[in-house]
Amino acid sequence: MKSFFETEIWPLKNRLYRFALLWLKDRDKAQDAVQETMTKGFLHSNQLEQMNNPVGWMVKTLKNESLMQIRRDGKHEVLDEADSQMMVVESEKQDFSREVKMVYRFLDLLPAKQREIFYLREVEGLRHQEIASYMELPEEQVKVNLHRARKKLKTYLENNGNGQI
């Protein structure tokens, strides 16, 4: 019989990697942050099993780990344009359509909070409540930021991605 960690936490590693890559914009640092987060998840697996939202705890832990790396480095390295368009696990690489590439470019133009909320909801498929829990925001604020991000995306796509938001 598999443990809670093996069935519920370990499968999150690819999703956590994509979050870390979004925040750190460096593959090696993202892998390090995920490894640290998974270690903490393993050490706290008994407590996680009792929680209502263990995924939120893992994402929040990853975010804290990522912030610690940014502070430690004293700077935030930027991916080159090709990497910023392909924030996916390397094993999941695929040819993106022009529209998907435009969406990734658009994400870089959004304010940080809107970018994060949009990514968590639309790419990772988290529910509003899960996003609110781990970002420590009211659920209504999550919905408002998501609405604003979607509205900006629509405007961006209608203007054929000419950078007019």
C-alpha positions in Angstrom: 0.0 0.0 0.0 1.3 3.4 -1.0 1.8 6.2 1.5 -0.1 9.5 1.4 3.1 11.2 0.2 3.5 8.8 -2.7 -0.2 9.1 -3.8 -1.0 12.7 -3.1 2.3 14.7 -2.8 4.8 13.1 -5.1 2.6 13.5 -8.2 2.7 17.3 -7.6 6.4 17.6 -8.5 5.9 18.5 -12.2 3.2 21.1 -11.3 5.5 22.5 -8.6 8.4 22.7 -11.1 6.3 24.8 -13.4 5.4 27.1 -10.6 9.0 27.5 -9.6 10.0 28.1 -13.2 7.4 30.8 -13.4 8.8 32.5 -10.3 12.5 31.9 -10.6 12.9 31.8 -14.4 15.9 29.4 -14.1 15.6 25.7 -14.6 18.3 24.7 -12.1 17.0 26.9 -9.4 13.5 25.7 -10.0 14.6 22.1 -9.6 16.4 23.0 -6.4 13.4 24.7 -5.0 11.1 21.8 -5.9 13.6 19.3 -4.3 13.6 21.3 -1.1 9.8 21.6 -1.1 9.4 17.9 -1.7 11.7 17.1 1.2 9.7 19.4 3.5 6.5 17.7 2.2 8.0 14.3 3.0 9.0 15.3 6.5 5.6 16.8 7.1 3.5 14.1 5.3 1.7 13.2 8.5 0.5 16.8 9.0 -0.3 17.2 5.3 -2.5 14.1 5.4 -4.7 15.9 8.1 -4.9 19.2 6.2 -7.9 20.3 4.1 -5.6 21.7 1.4 -2.2 20.0 1.3 -1.7 21.2 -2.3 -2.0 24.8 -1.1 0.6 24.1 1.6 3.0 22.6 -0.9 2.6 25.6 -3.3 3.0 28.1 -0.5 6.1 26.2 0.8 7.5 26.3 -2.8 6.8 30.0 -3.1 8.7 30.7 0.2 11.6 28.5 -1.0 11.7 30.4 -4.3 11.7 33.8 -2.5 14.5 32.6 -0.3 16.5 31.7 -3.4 15.8 35.1 -5.0 17.0 36.8 -1.8 20.0 34.6 -1.5 21.0 35.4 -5.1 20.3 39.1 -4.7 18.9 39.3 -8.2 16.3 37.7 -10.4 17.7 36.3 -13.7 15.4 36.5 -16.7 14.8 33.7 -19.2 15.6 34.5 -22.7 12.5 34.9 -24.9 12.4 31.3 -26.1 12.4 29.9 -22.6 9.7 32.3 -21.4 7.4 31.0 -24.1 7.9 27.4 -23.0 7.5 27.2 -19.2 6.8 23.5 -19.2 8.6 20.5 -17.9 11.3 19.5 -20.5 9.8 16.1 -21.0 6.4 17.7 -21.9 7.8 19.9 -24.6 5.7 20.3 -27.7 5.3 22.6 -30.6 3.2 25.5 -29.5 0.8 27.3 -31.8 1.2 31.0 -32.5 -1.6 31.8 -30.1 -0.1 29.8 -27.2 3.2 31.6 -27.8 1.3 34.9 -27.7 -0.3 34.0 -24.4 3.1 33.2 -22.8 4.4 36.6 -24.1 1.2 38.2 -22.7 1.8 36.6 -19.3 5.1 38.4 -19.0 3.3 41.7 -19.5 0.8 41.3 -16.7 1.3 42.6 -13.2 2.8 39.9 -11.0 -0.3 39.1 -9.0 -2.5 38.8 -12.1 0.1 36.7 -13.8 0.3 34.3 -10.9 -3.4 34.0 -10.5 -4.0 33.6 -14.2 -1.3 30.9 -14.4 -2.6 29.0 -11.3 -6.2 29.0 -12.6 -5.8 28.6 -16.3 -2.7 26.6 -16.7 -2.6 24.6 -13.5 -6.3 24.4 -13.0 -6.5 25.3 -9.3 -9.9 26.3 -8.0 -10.5 29.9 -6.8 -10.5 28.7 -3.2 -7.2 26.9 -3.5 -5.6 30.0 -5.1 -7.0 32.3 -2.3 -5.8 29.9 0.4 -2.2 29.7 -0.7 -1.9 33.4 -1.8 -3.6 34.5 1.4 -6.1 36.6 -0.5 -9.9 36.8 -0.2 -11.5 34.6 -2.9 -13.3 37.7 -4.3 -9.9 39.4 -4.9 -8.7 36.3 -6.7 -11.8 36.4 -9.0 -11.3 40.1 -9.7 -7.7 39.7 -10.6 -8.5 36.7 -12.8 -11.2 38.7 -14.5 -8.8 41.6 -15.1 -6.2 39.3 -16.5 -8.6 37.6 -18.8 -9.9 40.9 -20.0 -6.4 42.1 -20.8 -5.7 38.8 -22.6 -8.8 39.2 -24.7 -7.7 42.8 -25.7 -4.2 41.6 -26.4 -5.4 38.7 -28.6 -7.9 40.9 -30.4 -5.1 43.3 -31.2 -3.2 40.4 -32.7 -0.6 40.5 -29.9 0.8 43.8 -31.0 1.7 44.6 -27.4 -1.4 46.8 -26.9 -2.9 46.0 -23.6 
